Amino acid sequence: MAKIKMWMLASLIEWNWKRIRRNRSRMEALFEAGARHTSPALARLDGRTAEIGYRTRLLERTYRILAGLD
């Protein structure tokens, strides 16, 4: 059962990192298009990316505990 949980956690972690990379690419595209640092679209993307990053770190900590690394 632990192996299944670890596989699911690893899948979620990878998925979230892909979302973070995608959001960073979108933010870079907004900058190149001339968006200001205070634009609502950029602020929204930054907030979402921060939330995803926080959840991903929690998942990584849980994975490390299950794997016996911590």
mmCIF file of the N, C-alpha and C atoms, coordinates in Angstrom:
data_MODEL
# 
_entry.id   MODEL 
# 
loop_
_atom_site.group_PDB 
_atom_site.id 
_atom_site.type_symbol 
_atom_site.label_atom_id 
_atom_site.label_alt_id 
_atom_site.label_comp_id 
_atom_site.label_asym_id 
_atom_site.label_entity_id 
_atom_site.label_seq_id 
_atom_site.pdbx_PDB_ins_code 
_atom_site.Cartn_x 
_atom_site.Cartn_y 
_atom_site.Cartn_z 
_atom_site.occupancy 
_atom_site.B_iso_or_equiv 
_atom_site.pdbx_formal_charge 
_atom_site.auth_seq_id 
_atom_site.auth_comp_id 
_atom_site.auth_asym_id 
_atom_site.auth_atom_id 
_atom_site.pdbx_PDB_model_num 
ATOM 1   N N  . MET A 1 1  ? 0.822  -1.199 0.000   1.00 0.00 ? 1  MET A N  1 
ATOM 2   C CA . MET A 1 1  ? 0.000  0.000  0.000   1.00 0.00 ? 1  MET A CA 1 
ATOM 3   C C  . MET A 1 1  ? 0.867  1.265  0.000   1.00 0.00 ? 1  MET A C  1 
ATOM 4   N N  . ALA A 1 2  ? 1.980  1.195  0.719   1.00 0.00 ? 2  ALA A N  1 
ATOM 5   C CA . ALA A 1 2  ? 2.867  2.358  0.780   1.00 0.00 ? 2  ALA A CA 1 
ATOM 6   C C  . ALA A 1 2  ? 3.460  2.661  -0.595  1.00 0.00 ? 2  ALA A C  1 
ATOM 7   N N  . LYS A 1 3  ? 3.747  1.617  -1.372  1.00 0.00 ? 3  LYS A N  1 
ATOM 8   C CA . LYS A 1 3  ? 4.306  1.839  -2.709  1.00 0.00 ? 3  LYS A CA 1 
ATOM 9   C C  . LYS A 1 3  ? 3.302  2.542  -3.611  1.00 0.00 ? 3  LYS A C  1 
ATOM 10  N N  . ILE A 1 4  ? 2.039  2.200  -3.470  1.00 0.00 ? 4  ILE A N  1 
ATOM 11  C CA . ILE A 1 4  ? 0.999  2.859  -4.269  1.00 0.00 ? 4  ILE A CA 1 
ATOM 12  C C  . ILE A 1 4  ? 0.890  4.327  -3.871  1.00 0.00 ? 4  ILE A C  1 
ATOM 13  N N  . LYS A 1 5  ? 0.922  4.589  -2.562  1.00 0.00 ? 5  LYS A N  1 
ATOM 14  C CA . LYS A 1 5  ? 0.858  5.973  -2.086  1.00 0.00 ? 5  LYS A CA 1 
ATOM 15  C C  . LYS A 1 5  ? 2.060  6.771  -2.594  1.00 0.00 ? 5  LYS A C  1 
ATOM 16  N N  . MET A 1 6  ? 3.230  6.144  -2.539  1.00 0.00 ? 6  MET A N  1 
ATOM 17  C CA . MET A 1 6  ? 4.427  6.834  -3.010  1.00 0.00 ? 6  MET A CA 1 
ATOM 18  C C  . MET A 1 6  ? 4.343  7.106  -4.508  1.00 0.00 ? 6  MET A C  1 
ATOM 19  N N  . TRP A 1 7  ? 3.811  6.159  -5.274  1.00 0.00 ? 7  TRP A N  1 
ATOM 20  C CA . TRP A 1 7  ? 3.657  6.360  -6.715  1.00 0.00 ? 7  TRP A CA 1 
ATOM 21  C C  . TRP A 1 7  ? 2.692  7.509  -6.995  1.00 0.00 ? 7  TRP A C  1 
ATOM 22  N N  . MET A 1 8  ? 1.583  7.540  -6.252  1.00 0.00 ? 8  MET A N  1 
ATOM 23  C CA . MET A 1 8  ? 0.605  8.622  -6.434  1.00 0.00 ? 8  MET A CA 1 
ATOM 24  C C  . MET A 1 8  ? 1.221  9.973  -6.062  1.00 0.00 ? 8  MET A C  1 
ATOM 25  N N  . LEU A 1 9  ? 1.940  10.007 -4.939  1.00 0.00 ? 9  LEU A N  1 
ATOM 26  C CA . LEU A 1 9  ? 2.588  11.252 -4.536  1.00 0.00 ? 9  LEU A CA 1 
ATOM 27  C C  . LEU A 1 9  ? 3.604  11.706 -5.583  1.00 0.00 ? 9  LEU A C  1 
ATOM 28  N N  . ALA A 1 10 ? 4.393  10.768 -6.093  1.00 0.00 ? 10 ALA A N  1 
ATOM 29  C CA . ALA A 1 10 ? 5.387  11.117 -7.113  1.00 0.00 ? 10 ALA A CA 1 
ATOM 30  C C  . ALA A 1 10 ? 4.705  11.671 -8.364  1.00 0.00 ? 10 ALA A C  1 
ATOM 31  N N  . SER A 1 11 ? 3.587  11.075 -8.745  1.00 0.00 ? 11 SER A N  1 
ATOM 32  C CA . SER A 1 11 ? 2.848  11.564 -9.917  1.00 0.00 ? 11 SER A CA 1 
ATOM 33  C C  . SER A 1 11 ? 2.329  12.977 -9.688  1.00 0.00 ? 11 SER A C  1 
ATOM 34  N N  . LEU A 1 12 ? 1.760  13.216 -8.510  1.00 0.00 ? 12 LEU A N  1 
ATOM 35  C CA . LEU A 1 12 ? 1.252  14.554 -8.191  1.00 0.00 ? 12 LEU A CA 1 
ATOM 36  C C  . LEU A 1 12 ? 2.375  15.581 -8.143  1.00 0.00 ? 12 LEU A C  1 
ATOM 37  N N  . ILE A 1 13 ? 3.509  15.189 -7.577  1.00 0.00 ? 13 ILE A N  1 
ATOM 38  C CA . ILE A 1 13 ? 4.651  16.099 -7.499  1.00 0.00 ? 13 ILE A CA 1 
ATOM 39  C C  . ILE A 1 13 ? 5.114  16.484 -8.901  1.00 0.00 ? 13 ILE A C  1 
ATOM 40  N N  . GLU A 1 14 ? 5.268  15.496 -9.768  1.00 0.00 ? 14 GLU A N  1 
ATOM 41  C CA . GLU A 1 14 ? 5.698  15.780 -11.140 1.00 0.00 ? 14 GLU A CA 1 
ATOM 42  C C  . GLU A 1 14 ? 4.686  16.663 -11.871 1.00 0.00 ? 14 GLU A C  1 
ATOM 43  N N  . TRP A 1 15 ? 3.404  16.363 -11.709 1.00 0.00 ? 15 TRP A N  1 
ATOM 44  C CA . TRP A 1 15 ? 2.354  17.156 -12.355 1.00 0.00 ? 15 TRP A CA 1 
ATOM 45  C C  . TRP A 1 15 ? 2.412  18.610 -11.888 1.00 0.00 ? 15 TRP A C  1 
ATOM 46  N N  . ASN A 1 16 ? 2.585  18.803 -10.578 1.00 0.00 ? 16 ASN A N  1 
ATOM 47  C CA . ASN A 1 16 ? 2.636  20.164 -10.052 1.00 0.00 ? 16 ASN A CA 1 
ATOM 48  C C  . ASN A 1 16 ? 3.865  20.919 -10.553 1.00 0.00 ? 16 ASN A C  1 
ATOM 49  N N  . TRP A 1 17 ? 5.012  20.245 -10.656 1.00 0.00 ? 17 TRP A N  1 
ATOM 50  C CA . TRP A 1 17 ? 6.195  20.925 -11.178 1.00 0.00 ? 17 TRP A CA 1 
ATOM 51  C C  . TRP A 1 17 ? 6.005  21.309 -12.637 1.00 0.00 ? 17 TRP A C  1 
ATOM 52  N N  . LYS A 1 18 ? 5.294  20.482 -13.393 1.00 0.00 ? 18 LYS A N  1 
ATOM 53  C CA . LYS A 1 18 ? 4.988  20.846 -14.783 1.00 0.00 ? 18 LYS A CA 1 
ATOM 54  C C  . LYS A 1 18 ? 4.098  22.078 -14.834 1.00 0.00 ? 18 LYS A C  1 
ATOM 55  N N  . ARG A 1 19 ? 3.122  22.146 -13.919 1.00 0.00 ? 19 ARG A N  1 
ATOM 56  C CA . ARG A 1 19 ? 2.247  23.319 -13.867 1.00 0.00 ? 19 ARG A CA 1 
ATOM 57  C C  . ARG A 1 19 ? 3.039  24.573 -13.496 1.00 0.00 ? 19 ARG A C  1 
ATOM 58  N N  . ILE A 1 20 ? 3.983  24.427 -12.565 1.00 0.00 ? 20 ILE A N  1 
ATOM 59  C CA . ILE A 1 20 ? 4.811  25.564 -12.170 1.00 0.00 ? 20 ILE A CA 1 
ATOM 60  C C  . ILE A 1 20 ? 5.634  26.051 -13.357 1.00 0.00 ? 20 ILE A C  1 
ATOM 61  N N  . ARG A 1 21 ? 6.261  25.118 -14.086 1.00 0.00 ? 21 ARG A N  1 
ATOM 62  C CA . ARG A 1 21 ? 7.046  25.506 -15.269 1.00 0.00 ? 21 ARG A CA 1 
ATOM 63  C C  . ARG A 1 21 ? 6.165  26.185 -16.314 1.00 0.00 ? 21 ARG A C  1 
ATOM 64  N N  . ARG A 1 22 ? 4.952  25.657 -16.518 1.00 0.00 ? 22 ARG A N  1 
ATOM 65  C CA . ARG A 1 22 ? 4.038  26.261 -17.492 1.00 0.00 ? 22 ARG A CA 1 
ATOM 66  C C  . ARG A 1 22 ? 3.664  27.685 -17.066 1.00 0.00 ? 22 ARG A C  1 
ATOM 67  N N  . ASN A 1 23 ? 3.359  27.872 -15.778 1.00 0.00 ? 23 ASN A N  1 
ATOM 68  C CA . ASN A 1 23 ? 2.999  29.205 -15.292 1.00 0.00 ? 23 ASN A CA 1 
ATOM 69  C C  . ASN A 1 23 ? 4.164  30.177 -15.423 1.00 0.00 ? 23 ASN A C  1 
ATOM 70  N N  . ARG A 1 24 ? 5.378  29.699 -15.157 1.00 0.00 ? 24 ARG A N  1 
ATOM 71  C CA . ARG A 1 24 ? 6.546  30.568 -15.311 1.00 0.00 ? 24 ARG A CA 1 
ATOM 72  C C  . ARG A 1 24 ? 6.729  30.980 -16.766 1.00 0.00 ? 24 ARG A C  1 
ATOM 73  N N  . SER A 1 25 ? 6.477  30.056 -17.680 1.00 0.00 ? 25 SER A N  1 
ATOM 74  C CA . SER A 1 25 ? 6.562  30.391 -19.109 1.00 0.00 ? 25 SER A CA 1 
ATOM 75  C C  . SER A 1 25 ? 5.516  31.431 -19.477 1.00 0.00 ? 25 SER A C  1 
ATOM 76  N N  . ARG A 1 26 ? 4.331  31.273 -18.936 1.00 0.00 ? 26 ARG A N  1 
ATOM 77  C CA . ARG A 1 26 ? 3.269  32.251 -19.208 1.00 0.00 ? 26 ARG A CA 1 
ATOM 78  C C  . ARG A 1 26 ? 3.629  33.618 -18.643 1.00 0.00 ? 26 ARG A C  1 
ATOM 79  N N  . MET A 1 27 ? 4.213  33.641 -17.430 1.00 0.00 ? 27 MET A N  1 
ATOM 80  C CA . MET A 1 27 ? 4.615  34.914 -16.842 1.00 0.00 ? 27 MET A CA 1 
ATOM 81  C C  . MET A 1 27 ? 5.696  35.576 -17.694 1.00 0.00 ? 27 MET A C  1 
ATOM 82  N N  . GLU A 1 28 ? 6.643  34.784 -18.179 1.00 0.00 ? 28 GLU A N  1 
ATOM 83  C CA . GLU A 1 28 ? 7.691  35.320 -19.045 1.00 0.00 ? 28 GLU A CA 1 
ATOM 84  C C  . GLU A 1 28 ? 7.094  35.889 -20.331 1.00 0.00 ? 28 GLU A C  1 
ATOM 85  N N  . ALA A 1 29 ? 6.104  35.196 -20.896 1.00 0.00 ? 29 ALA A N  1 
ATOM 86  C CA . ALA A 1 29 ? 5.450  35.684 -22.109 1.00 0.00 ? 29 ALA A CA 1 
ATOM 87  C C  . ALA A 1 29 ? 4.728  37.003 -21.838 1.00 0.00 ? 29 ALA A C  1 
ATOM 88  N N  . LEU A 1 30 ? 4.117  37.125 -20.672 1.00 0.00 ? 30 LEU A N  1 
ATOM 89  C CA . LEU A 1 30 ? 3.452  38.383 -20.313 1.00 0.00 ? 30 LEU A CA 1 
ATOM 90  C C  . LEU A 1 30 ? 4.468  39.516 -20.214 1.00 0.00 ? 30 LEU A C  1 
ATOM 91  N N  . PHE A 1 31 ? 5.623  39.238 -19.590 1.00 0.00 ? 31 PHE A N  1 
ATOM 92  C CA . PHE A 1 31 ? 6.668  40.260 -19.500 1.00 0.00 ? 31 PHE A CA 1 
ATOM 93  C C  . PHE A 1 31 ? 7.131  40.692 -20.882 1.00 0.00 ? 31 PHE A C  1 
ATOM 94  N N  . GLU A 1 32 ? 7.356  39.721 -21.749 1.00 0.00 ? 32 GLU A N  1 
ATOM 95  C CA . GLU A 1 32 ? 7.827  40.037 -23.100 1.00 0.00 ? 32 GLU A CA 1 
ATOM 96  C C  . GLU A 1 32 ? 6.784  40.803 -23.900 1.00 0.00 ? 32 GLU A C  1 
ATOM 97  N N  . ALA A 1 33 ? 5.506  40.592 -23.566 1.00 0.00 ? 33 ALA A N  1 
ATOM 98  C CA . ALA A 1 33 ? 4.435  41.304 -24.258 1.00 0.00 ? 33 ALA A CA 1 
ATOM 99  C C  . ALA A 1 33 ? 4.243  42.713 -23.706 1.00 0.00 ? 33 ALA A C  1 
ATOM 100 N N  . GLY A 1 34 ? 4.988  43.042 -22.645 1.00 0.00 ? 34 GLY A N  1 
ATOM 101 C CA . GLY A 1 34 ? 4.924  44.390 -22.113 1.00 0.00 ? 34 GLY A CA 1 
ATOM 102 C C  . GLY A 1 34 ? 4.042  44.563 -20.893 1.00 0.00 ? 34 GLY A C  1 
ATOM 103 N N  . ALA A 1 35 ? 3.647  43.475 -20.262 1.00 0.00 ? 35 ALA A N  1 
ATOM 104 C CA . ALA A 1 35 ? 2.818  43.587 -19.060 1.00 0.00 ? 35 ALA A CA 1 
ATOM 105 C C  . ALA A 1 35 ? 3.647  44.172 -17.915 1.00 0.00 ? 35 ALA A C  1 
ATOM 106 N N  . ARG A 1 36 ? 2.992  44.971 -17.108 1.00 0.00 ? 36 ARG A N  1 
ATOM 107 C CA . ARG A 1 36 ? 3.671  45.553 -15.958 1.00 0.00 ? 36 ARG A CA 1 
ATOM 108 C C  . ARG A 1 36 ? 3.737  44.526 -14.823 1.00 0.00 ? 36 ARG A C  1 
ATOM 109 N N  . HIS A 1 37 ? 4.639  44.782 -13.889 1.00 0.00 ? 37 HIS A N  1 
ATOM 110 C CA . HIS A 1 37 ? 4.781  43.879 -12.744 1.00 0.00 ? 37 HIS A CA 1 
ATOM 111 C C  . HIS A 1 37 ? 3.522  43.842 -11.887 1.00 0.00 ? 37 HIS A C  1 
ATOM 112 N N  . THR A 1 38 ? 2.719  44.876 -11.955 1.00 0.00 ? 38 THR A N  1 
ATOM 113 C CA . THR A 1 38 ? 1.510  44.957 -11.136 1.00 0.00 ? 38 THR A CA 1 
ATOM 114 C C  . THR A 1 38 ? 0.243  44.589 -11.898 1.00 0.00 ? 38 THR A C  1 
ATOM 115 N N  . SER A 1 39 ? 0.385  44.014 -13.080 1.00 0.00 ? 39 SER A N  1 
ATOM 116 C CA . SER A 1 39 ? -0.802 43.685 -13.872 1.00 0.00 ? 39 SER A CA 1 
ATOM 117 C C  . SER A 1 39 ? -1.605 42.577 -13.185 1.00 0.00 ? 39 SER A C  1 
ATOM 118 N N  . PRO A 1 40 ? -2.937 42.631 -13.278 1.00 0.00 ? 40 PRO A N  1 
ATOM 119 C CA . PRO A 1 40 ? -3.774 41.611 -12.636 1.00 0.00 ? 40 PRO A CA 1 
ATOM 120 C C  . PRO A 1 40 ? -3.488 40.196 -13.134 1.00 0.00 ? 40 PRO A C  1 
ATOM 121 N N  . ALA A 1 41 ? -3.233 40.043 -14.415 1.00 0.00 ? 41 ALA A N  1 
ATOM 122 C CA . ALA A 1 41 ? -2.959 38.704 -14.956 1.00 0.00 ? 41 ALA A CA 1 
ATOM 123 C C  . ALA A 1 41 ? -1.673 38.137 -14.365 1.00 0.00 ? 41 ALA A C  1 
ATOM 124 N N  . LEU A 1 42 ? -0.662 38.967 -14.262 1.00 0.00 ? 42 LEU A N  1 
ATOM 125 C CA . LEU A 1 42 ? 0.609  38.517 -13.711 1.00 0.00 ? 42 LEU A CA 1 
ATOM 126 C C  . LEU A 1 42 ? 0.482  38.212 -12.219 1.00 0.00 ? 42 LEU A C  1 
ATOM 127 N N  . ALA A 1 43 ? -0.248 39.049 -11.503 1.00 0.00 ? 43 ALA A N  1 
ATOM 128 C CA . ALA A 1 43 ? -0.459 38.812 -10.078 1.00 0.00 ? 43 ALA A CA 1 
ATOM 129 C C  . ALA A 1 43 ? -1.233 37.519 -9.848  1.00 0.00 ? 43 ALA A C  1 
ATOM 130 N N  . ARG A 1 44 ? -2.225 37.261 -10.688 1.00 0.00 ? 44 ARG A N  1 
ATOM 131 C CA . ARG A 1 44 ? -3.022 36.042 -10.563 1.00 0.00 ? 44 ARG A CA 1 
ATOM 132 C C  . ARG A 1 44 ? -2.155 34.803 -10.818 1.00 0.00 ? 44 ARG A C  1 
ATOM 133 N N  . LEU A 1 45 ? -1.361 34.847 -11.873 1.00 0.00 ? 45 LEU A N  1 
ATOM 134 C CA . LEU A 1 45 ? -0.471 33.723 -12.186 1.00 0.00 ? 45 LEU A CA 1 
ATOM 135 C C  . LEU A 1 45 ? 0.549  33.498 -11.075 1.00 0.00 ? 45 LEU A C  1 
ATOM 136 N N  . ASP A 1 46 ? 1.087  34.592 -10.539 1.00 0.00 ? 46 ASP A N  1 
ATOM 137 C CA . ASP A 1 46 ? 2.071  34.477 -9.471  1.00 0.00 ? 46 ASP A CA 1 
ATOM 138 C C  . ASP A 1 46 ? 1.449  33.851 -8.228  1.00 0.00 ? 46 ASP A C  1 
ATOM 139 N N  . GLY A 1 47 ? 0.224  34.253 -7.901  1.00 0.00 ? 47 GLY A N  1 
ATOM 140 C CA . GLY A 1 47 ? -0.463 33.681 -6.746  1.00 0.00 ? 47 GLY A CA 1 
ATOM 141 C C  . GLY A 1 47 ? -0.733 32.200 -6.916  1.00 0.00 ? 47 GLY A C  1 
ATOM 142 N N  . ARG A 1 48 ? -1.196 31.829 -8.104  1.00 0.00 ? 48 ARG A N  1 
ATOM 143 C CA . ARG A 1 48 ? -1.454 30.411 -8.374  1.00 0.00 ? 48 ARG A CA 1 
ATOM 144 C C  . ARG A 1 48 ? -0.169 29.596 -8.300  1.00 0.00 ? 48 ARG A C  1 
ATOM 145 N N  . THR A 1 49 ? 0.898  30.134 -8.844  1.00 0.00 ? 49 THR A N  1 
ATOM 146 C CA . THR A 1 49 ? 2.177  29.427 -8.832  1.00 0.00 ? 49 THR A CA 1 
ATOM 147 C C  . THR A 1 49 ? 2.677  29.252 -7.403  1.00 0.00 ? 49 THR A C  1 
ATOM 148 N N  . ALA A 1 50 ? 2.500  30.262 -6.580  1.00 0.00 ? 50 ALA A N  1 
ATOM 149 C CA . ALA A 1 50 ? 2.920  30.162 -5.183  1.00 0.00 ? 50 ALA A CA 1 
ATOM 150 C C  . ALA A 1 50 ? 2.121  29.084 -4.448  1.00 0.00 ? 50 ALA A C  1 
ATOM 151 N N  . GLU A 1 51 ? 0.814  29.031 -4.691  1.00 0.00 ? 51 GLU A N  1 
ATOM 152 C CA . GLU A 1 51 ? -0.015 28.005 -4.054  1.00 0.00 ? 51 GLU A CA 1 
ATOM 153 C C  . GLU A 1 51 ? 0.403  26.607 -4.489  1.00 0.00 ? 51 GLU A C  1 
ATOM 154 N N  . ILE A 1 52 ? 0.629  26.441 -5.777  1.00 0.00 ? 52 ILE A N  1 
ATOM 155 C CA . ILE A 1 52 ? 1.040  25.134 -6.298  1.00 0.00 ? 52 ILE A CA 1 
ATOM 156 C C  . ILE A 1 52 ? 2.394  24.747 -5.699  1.00 0.00 ? 52 ILE A C  1 
ATOM 157 N N  . GLY A 1 53 ? 3.302  25.696 -5.606  1.00 0.00 ? 53 GLY A N  1 
ATOM 158 C CA . GLY A 1 53 ? 4.618  25.427 -5.028  1.00 0.00 ? 53 GLY A CA 1 
ATOM 159 C C  . GLY A 1 53 ? 4.532  25.003 -3.582  1.00 0.00 ? 53 GLY A C  1 
ATOM 160 N N  . TYR A 1 54 ? 3.665  25.664 -2.815  1.00 0.00 ? 54 TYR A N  1 
ATOM 161 C CA . TYR A 1 54 ? 3.499  25.304 -1.407  1.00 0.00 ? 54 TYR A CA 1 
ATOM 162 C C  . TYR A 1 54 ? 2.956  23.884 -1.283  1.00 0.00 ? 54 TYR A C  1 
ATOM 163 N N  . ARG A 1 55 ? 1.916  23.572 -2.065  1.00 0.00 ? 55 ARG A N  1 
ATOM 164 C CA . ARG A 1 55 ? 1.339  22.222 -2.013  1.00 0.00 ? 55 ARG A CA 1 
ATOM 165 C C  . ARG A 1 55 ? 2.354  21.170 -2.449  1.00 0.00 ? 55 ARG A C  1 
ATOM 166 N N  . THR A 1 56 ? 3.161  21.512 -3.442  1.00 0.00 ? 56 THR A N  1 
ATOM 167 C CA . THR A 1 56 ? 4.165  20.572 -3.931  1.00 0.00 ? 56 THR A CA 1 
ATOM 168 C C  . THR A 1 56 ? 5.208  20.295 -2.858  1.00 0.00 ? 56 THR A C  1 
ATOM 169 N N  . ARG A 1 57 ? 5.627  21.307 -2.150  1.00 0.00 ? 57 ARG A N  1 
ATOM 170 C CA . ARG A 1 57 ? 6.600  21.097 -1.074  1.00 0.00 ? 57 ARG A CA 1 
ATOM 171 C C  . ARG A 1 57 ? 6.022  20.206 0.022   1.00 0.00 ? 57 ARG A C  1 
ATOM 172 N N  . LEU A 1 58 ? 4.743  20.378 0.338   1.00 0.00 ? 58 LEU A N  1 
ATOM 173 C CA . LEU A 1 58 ? 4.110  19.497 1.320   1.00 0.00 ? 58 LEU A CA 1 
ATOM 174 C C  . LEU A 1 58 ? 4.073  18.059 0.824   1.00 0.00 ? 58 LEU A C  1 
ATOM 175 N N  . LEU A 1 59 ? 3.753  17.868 -0.448  1.00 0.00 ? 59 LEU A N  1 
ATOM 176 C CA . LEU A 1 59 ? 3.742  16.525 -1.028  1.00 0.00 ? 59 LEU A CA 1 
ATOM 177 C C  . LEU A 1 59 ? 5.139  15.916 -1.009  1.00 0.00 ? 59 LEU A C  1 
ATOM 178 N N  . GLU A 1 60 ? 6.149  16.723 -1.301  1.00 0.00 ? 60 GLU A N  1 
ATOM 179 C CA . GLU A 1 60 ? 7.519  16.218 -1.287  1.00 0.00 ? 60 GLU A CA 1 
ATOM 180 C C  . GLU A 1 60 ? 7.935  15.795 0.116   1.00 0.00 ? 60 GLU A C  1 
ATOM 181 N N  . ARG A 1 61 ? 7.530  16.565 1.120   1.00 0.00 ? 61 ARG A N  1 
ATOM 182 C CA . ARG A 1 61 ? 7.859  16.203 2.496   1.00 0.00 ? 61 ARG A CA 1 
ATOM 183 C C  . ARG A 1 61 ? 7.185  14.894 2.883   1.00 0.00 ? 61 ARG A C  1 
ATOM 184 N N  . THR A 1 62 ? 5.912  14.735 2.490   1.00 0.00 ? 62 THR A N  1 
ATOM 185 C CA . THR A 1 62 ? 5.190  13.496 2.765   1.00 0.00 ? 62 THR A CA 1 
ATOM 186 C C  . THR A 1 62 ? 5.857  12.320 2.065   1.00 0.00 ? 62 THR A C  1 
ATOM 187 N N  . TYR A 1 63 ? 6.284  12.516 0.835   1.00 0.00 ? 63 TYR A N  1 
ATOM 188 C CA . TYR A 1 63 ? 6.964  11.458 0.083   1.00 0.00 ? 63 TYR A CA 1 
ATOM 189 C C  . TYR A 1 63 ? 8.253  11.042 0.793   1.00 0.00 ? 63 TYR A C  1 
ATOM 190 N N  . ARG A 1 64 ? 9.023  12.032 1.235   1.00 0.00 ? 64 ARG A N  1 
ATOM 191 C CA . ARG A 1 64 ? 10.279 11.719 1.916   1.00 0.00 ? 64 ARG A CA 1 
ATOM 192 C C  . ARG A 1 64 ? 10.035 10.956 3.211   1.00 0.00 ? 64 ARG A C  1 
ATOM 193 N N  . ILE A 1 65 ? 8.975  11.280 3.916   1.00 0.00 ? 65 ILE A N  1 
ATOM 194 C CA . ILE A 1 65 ? 8.648  10.567 5.153   1.00 0.00 ? 65 ILE A CA 1 
ATOM 195 C C  . ILE A 1 65 ? 8.278  9.123  4.838   1.00 0.00 ? 65 ILE A C  1 
ATOM 196 N N  . LEU A 1 66 ? 7.438  8.925  3.823   1.00 0.00 ? 66 LEU A N  1 
ATOM 197 C CA . LEU A 1 66 ? 7.048  7.562  3.441   1.00 0.00 ? 66 LEU A CA 1 
ATOM 198 C C  . LEU A 1 66 ? 8.242  6.745  2.947   1.00 0.00 ? 66 LEU A C  1 
ATOM 199 N N  . ALA A 1 67 ? 9.169  7.399  2.271   1.00 0.00 ? 67 ALA A N  1 
ATOM 200 C CA . ALA A 1 67 ? 10.340 6.703  1.736   1.00 0.00 ? 67 ALA A CA 1 
ATOM 201 C C  . ALA A 1 67 ? 11.387 6.435  2.816   1.00 0.00 ? 67 ALA A C  1 
ATOM 202 N N  . GLY A 1 68 ? 11.189 7.026  3.989   1.00 0.00 ? 68 GLY A N  1 
ATOM 203 C CA . GLY A 1 68 ? 12.142 6.833  5.078   1.00 0.00 ? 68 GLY A CA 1 
ATOM 204 C C  . GLY A 1 68 ? 13.394 7.678  4.948   1.00 0.00 ? 68 GLY A C  1 
ATOM 205 N N  . LEU A 1 69 ? 13.311 8.750  4.177   1.00 0.00 ? 69 LEU A N  1 
ATOM 206 C CA . LEU A 1 69 ? 14.462 9.625  3.978   1.00 0.00 ? 69 LEU A CA 1 
ATOM 207 C C  . LEU A 1 69 ? 14.554 10.701 5.052   1.00 0.00 ? 69 LEU A C  1 
ATOM 208 N N  . ASP A 1 70 ? 13.470 10.969 5.730   1.00 0.00 ? 70 ASP A N  1 
ATOM 209 C CA . ASP A 1 70 ? 13.455 11.961 6.825   1.00 0.00 ? 70 ASP A CA 1 
ATOM 210 C C  . ASP A 1 70 ? 13.067 11.305 8.117   1.00 0.00 ? 70 ASP A C  1 
# 
